[in-house]
Each structure stands twice: as C-alpha cells, then as structure tokens.
Amino acid sequence: MVQANSNQSPDAMFEKALAIAEKHLKKAIEEGGAIGPYVAVAMIESAVNFAVDEVSHEDVIDMLRELANQVDEDAKSNPDDQI
C-alpha cells in the first residue's frame, strides 16, 4: 500500500481512513436507492480487488479473516441485532 507520510499511529491512520470510507459509502448507498444494499456489497468487492493490487493477496486474506471474525463476534455478543 502507499506509505502514509504521517506521524500518526497506524491505528489512528486506519480510523481516519475508515471514517472517509464510511462517508463515501453512505453517499453511494443513498445514490443507489433501492439497490443500496447491493452497492454496499459491490463496494466491498471493489475494495478487495483494489487492495489485492496494492498488497499481497495473503495480507488481504488475513485482513478479511480478521473482519469476518469481528462480524461473527459482534453477532454473537448482540444476538438481538440480527435479522
């Protein structure tokens, strides 16, 4: 990935990047209207494809596993939030 030229910690930089991504995702979902949920999933695929071009596929797989574990843990700790 492109090296960030910053004195911020990796966690702080990630949180800033996440905030930017969420802002753009919300706009894209709104623009999608009825297909908003599909837009969200398509953005995940697009982001993964981009990430694979920037870092190794092993790094992306590790990050996706971490994310999947987070989602699973959140679902287990908040069963009332599930549809």
Buried (B, 14 or more C-beta within 10 A) or exposed (E): EEEEEEEEEEEEEEEEEEEEEEEEBEEBBEEBEEEBEEBBEEBEEEEBEEBBEEEEEEEBEEEEEEEEEEEEEEEEEEEEEEE
